[in-house]
Every structure is written in structure tokens, then in C-alpha cells.
Amino acid sequence: MTRSRSTNWRRLLLLAPVFALVVGACSSTDSTTTTTGAAPATTAATGGDTTAAPGTTAAPDTTVPSDEPKILQTVMSEEATDLIPHTTGQQGKGHVYQAMFNPLLETDNNKVIYSKILESWETSADAKTVTMVLKPDVVWSDGTPMTAEDIRWTLESYLDNNVSNWAIRIGGVLGQQAYVDGTADSIVGLTVVDDRTITIELENPDAAWVNNLGARAEDLPVLPAHVLGDVPHSELLDNEYWQTFPVTSGPYKFVQFEQGQFVEFERNDNWFGGDAYFDRVFFKILSTDVMSAQLETGEIQFMFPLDPADVDRVSNIPGVTVAAEQGIAPELWSIMHDDEPLDARVRQAMLFAIDRVGLCQQAMQGYCSTPITNIRQIAPEWSIPTVAEYPDLIEYNYDPDRARTLLAEAEADGAWDPNTELIFYARPGRSYVDTAIAIAQAQMAEVGINWTIINTDTGGLIDGIREQPLGTLDGFWVSGADFTIDPSAVQVYTSCNTARTGANLISYCRPELDALWEAGRLTAVQDERRQIYHDAFRFMNADPSEIYLYIVDTIVAYDSRLKGVVPHGGIGQPYWNIGEWYWEE
């Protein structure tokens, strides 16, 4: 069917709602990644001399005598609209949770799953039972021991899709559906064995269940059952707990959240991980340009993210360290697939039309990588098909002539109207994103793909996308999440079961792909899983769901006297080890 949206965009410009850029709507890249520029995967530039360079302001001395309060001023890179873990995941929420909570499992800076609170976790040989054992000394901030009941209650709440956005992503637990339907009072697959041990029995074999739980670390903190356990799920999201957080488990305790300004924490003297260093920690809510200015004046001592265009300037500020880690979250154009979806040849033409390697170099100074095959992941490598193994795998190198040929073929078949004007949403504010959008838009126009871009700000992207009438929106710009632990994590973003109302906001629905995702989770045989995921990603290589432009490195900058900082490739995990941070005195 020929598409023409030229009459819709003017109405949208008048009615465009306020949207929020939310993490988790997408993914990562593949082993055919090309890194551009000279920027290394991990870099560090430190300023050590006390004389300010011309045109800069030396950071003031933020160290204090031992008898003075120790205060850390840092940032929330994107403000959270709420702090409830059951609702949509957002970068700001993850930052807050890393300071005051612990998840069951998480990933370190090397993309390895570990746990601060579990002594062990084991999946049975048939991949149907997971056994978790708590460490013996884990306590809540009120001194109450953390127990297996806390884990059971927490998982039960996250598995209830009446209140939780995560029920499908970590689902498949025996008895989950009966509980959701109201025919059971609990999820029978969650069994407390003793105070420290819980078993999770799965409905079907799922070799990826533990990995997918760990990959959602920043979004799924363990919650205190002795505080929330008697709250009916129907009342859970409105509970006062989410305003005050009286009991938590991380190195710092919640004090207050001033919307649009900051989140304040104080040291948790009952933290089982040791003695947290700072008396007070503030996560200030700032734009990226204000962040770098306040880092320079010493008003903050840590910032994330640092715009690649600012790396050289900030690196030259005396007393400031800049460090980068290879990113794992892409930035992309999500393409809507409801109503009259764009023909696959048009989506392929988009990829050929954009010089993504050049974009990476030009907009991000080489602090990025390019997913040439438009496959969602960087790792695990075993799951990613390569051209060496599959010669028919498409490498989407910059080729505007090929883009024009594909568009001409689609037009001849009545599947593309060159007068079509596509409607996309984007959120301005980061200079490299603005530059990348402008370059991509211009290069698309050169081959005959015209875009109208509506700029929006934070505050409701997910609800806004869901509420748009079908056929009035073609896509939106988004930053992605971590899918480097297990390939099956991609499933919820392309599953027919989660189209439009779940994580699959773009409504990309291919039953044959769903069958591959399911098969990959149902087998525990690694060689079989490898082939299944190769087939799934080859399918998506030929039928692109989205346009993956680049994966920007995680770049942080901080006062050089701040020790213990270790950059993490995940955009939601800059504070993954904040309990280890301290001032060098």
C-alpha cells in the first residue's frame, strides 16, 4: 500500500504532547561492530596541575577536614518522573536505586553477572529451577535482616502485570498466570526454603532467566517485605513508601526528592557492605551543559554523561579526570510498525542512506562504535551471526545509490510514495544527539526520504506513544538498554504479545520471529541456542525493526580527588559501585 502522511504532521505539530526519553525501549549491537576514530575503549585524562589553563576556572578545593561533613554533589542525567520500580524504567530511577538499594543480580563493568547480596545462585540442569541463597549478613537500613521472604515478595510484585512493567521480561514462573488472574493467592513457583534460601520454579525450561534478571539490575531492587508485605497490590503503586523510602538496603538512605532540583541521601550506618564514606550525597538534576560548567566551578564533583564534543575541553580543566568505557546502549530511530508499516526495502534504504561510521566520527569524535549489520548487540559473541559464517548477511555500509535503488523498487510495487513525509519525535539537549539527528535527516533527504521532526522534552514518552492514534507517528529517537548478557532479552521489544501495550512500543510483530525467541529460551543446550539466535538475528538483519545508528561510549568526568569511580558501559549504571567512592584526604 502506498503511504502518504503529509496531511497528518501539521495537526501533530499543534497537538504534540510532552514526552520523556525513557531507557529500555531498545538494545545493543553486534560482533560486526566497527569502531571509528582514535578514541580507545577505555580512556582516562587527568588534570593534575594547580594552575588554571587560559580560559578555564580551577575547581575549588572540595576536600574537608575529617571533622566536617563529607558531601558529594553529583547528577541525575535524566530526571525520573517517579521513583516506583514497578513502573517504566528510566535512567534517573536506576541512579537513585544504585545509591539506596540492591538488586538480586547485577552486572559489573566487565559485563559479568555478580551479586552484592547473594552468596550463590544456581540453575538446575533442566533449566527449570533457580536456587538463590542470601549472604548471612545482609540487613536493611533499620537493622532488620534481609530474608528469603523479601526476595519472594519482591519477585511476586514484579511478576504481577496488574502493577508491574516487568512481569513479561522476567516472567515464566510457575503459577504466575494464576496469580495474575486472581485464581491463586500466591505464585506457587516462588518457594521460601529457609530464611536465606528461595527456589524459583519456571513453567518451562529457560536457560536465560537468570541472565535476563541480572541485565535489568538498575530497575529491580529488592524491597522490604516487613514494610510492604501487607500492602495489597491494588494499592501498592499509591503507597506512601515511594515518597519517603523509610527502609532501604544500599550505602545511602533516601532523604528527599525535590522535583526538578535534586535527590538527597544520607549515609546508611547499617549498610552491610561496610562504611559508606559520605555523610550526604546529592543527585542534582541538570542539563549536560550546566553539568560541565558546575564541574568546572566545583559545584558538582561527578558528571555523567560527558558530551564527546566536550572531552578535550573538560580534560584540560585542572584537577578533573575524564574516563570512558565502551558503551553497550545504542541510540537509534525506532520505527513504528502499526497501521501501514514501512516496507522492509524502505527501512533498508534508511540504513544505506546514512553514513553511520562517519556520523560516529563527526558527531561523537570517535567515542562510539557502529553496528554495521544493524544487529542489536555487542555481546555475547556466541549468539551473533557474522558475514564470514553467513555470506548473505547484509552489511549496511554507506551506499546512497543502493538506497535510491531500493526506494525505486518499492515505489514500482506501490509500497513507497516519494511524497511521503515521515513524522518522528526527538528530544534535543545533547549536542552530539542534535548533530547526529541533523546529519541523518539531511542524508535521508538526499535519497528521497523526508522527515518532519517534532522536538519534545521529558515527561511521558511511553504513555504518549501508546496514546497516539495508529498511523499518525512513524517513529521516535531513543537511547537503548543493555542486552549484552543474553540475546533473549531482545524478545520483549519485538514480541507480538507486547506490541503497543508493552515494551514493544513500535508494534514490530513477526510470528516466525516469536517462535525463534521461544525456542531459544526453551533449550538449555548451548549449541542449539546459538543456532536459534543466529537465525533470529539474521531475520532481523533482513527485516530491520529499527535503525541503529551508533553506540556512544560511557564518558564520565569527576574531581580527581574522588577515588573509587569505575565507569560502566551501561547508561543506567554510572553509580553501580558508589558505595566504594571516597575523597582522597
C-alpha positions, 0 to 999 in steps of 0.5 A: 500500500502506498503511504502518504502522511503529509496531511497528518504532521501539521495537526501533530505539530499543534497537538504534540504532547510532552514526552520523556526519553525513557531507557529500555525501549531498545538494545545493543549491537553486534560482533560486526561492530566497527569502531571509528576514530582514535578514541580507545575503549577505555580512556582516562585524562587527568588534570593534575596541575594547580594552575588554571589553563587560559580560559578555564576556572580551577575547581575549588578545593572540595576536600574537608577536614575529617571533622566536617561533613563529607558531601558529594554533589553529583547528577541525575542525567535524566530526571525520573518522573517517579521513583516506583520500580514497578513502573517504566524504567528510566535512567534517573530511577536506576541512579537513585536505586544504585545509591539506596538499594540492591538488586538480586543480580547485577552486572559489573563493568566487565559485563559479568553477572555478580551479586552484592547480596547473594552468596550463590545462585544456581540453575538446575540442569533442566533449566527449570529451577533457580536456587538463590541463597542470601549472604548471612549478613545482609540487613536493611537500613533499620537493622532488620535482616534481609530474608528469603521472604523479601526476595519472594515478595519482591519477585511476586510484585514484579511478576504481577502485570496488574502493577508491574512493567516487568512481569513479561521480561522476567516472567515464566514462573510457575503459577504466575498466570494464576496469580495474575488472574486472581485464581491463586493467592500466591505464585506457587513457583516462588518457594521460601526454603529457609530464611536465606534460601528461595527456589524459583520454579519456571513453567518451562525450561529457560536457560536465560532467566537468570541472565535476563534478571541480572541485565535489568539490575538498575530497575529491580531492587529488592524491597522490604517485605516487613514494610510492604508485605501487607500492602495489597497490590491494588494499592501498592503503586499509591503507597506512601513508601515511594515518597519517603523510602523509610527502609532501604538496603544500599550505602545511602538512605533516601532523604528527599526528592525535590522535583526538578532540583535534586535527590538527597541521601544520607549515609546508611550506618547499617549498610552491610557492605561496610562504611559508606564514606559520605555523610550526604550525597546529592543527585542534582538534576541538570542539563549536560551543559550546566553539568560541565560548567558546575564541574568546572566551578566545583559545584558538582564533583561527578558528571555523567554523561560527558558530551564527546564534543566536550572531552578535550575541553573538560580534560584540560580543566585542572584537577578533573579526570575524564574516563570512558568505557565502551558503551553497550546502549545504542541510540537509534530511530525506532520505527513504528510498525502499526497501521501501514508499516514501512516496507522492509526495502524502505527501512533498508534504504534508511540504513544505506542512506546514512553514513553511520561510521562517519556520523560516529566520527563527526558527531561523537569524535570517535567515542562510539562504535557502529553496528554495521549489520544493524544487529542489536548487540555487542555481546555475547559473541556466541549468539551473533551471526557474522558475514564470514559464517553467513555470506548473505548477511547484509552489511549496511555500509554507506551506499546512497545509490543502493538506497535510491535503488531500493526506494525505486523498487518499492515505489514500482510495487506501490509500497513507497510514495516519494511524497511521503513525509515521515513524522518522528519525535526527538528530544534535543539537549545533547549536542552530539544527539542534535548533530547526529539527528541533523546529519541523518535527516539531511542524508535521508533527504538526499535519497528521497526520504523526508522527515518532519521532526517534532522536538519534545522534552521529558515527561511521558514518552511511553504513555504518549506513544501508546496514546497516539492514534495508529498511523499518525507517528512513524517513529521516535529517537531513543537511547537503548538498554543493555542486552549484552548478557543474553540475546533473549532479552531482545524478545520483549521489544519485538514480541507480538504479545507486547506490541503497543501495550508493552515494551514493544512500543513500535508494534514490530510483530513477526510470528516466525520471529516469536517462535525463534525467541521461544525456542531459544529460551526453551533449550538449555543446550548451548549449541542449539541456542546459538543456532536459534539466535543466529537465525533470529538475528539474521531475520532481523538483519533482513527485516530491520525493526529499527535503525541503529545508528551508533553506540556512544561510549560511557564518558564520565568526568569527576574531581580527581580527588574522588577515588573509587569511580569505575565507569560502566558501559551501561547508561543506567549504571554510572553509580553501580559501585558508589558505595566504594567512592571516597575523597582522597584526604 
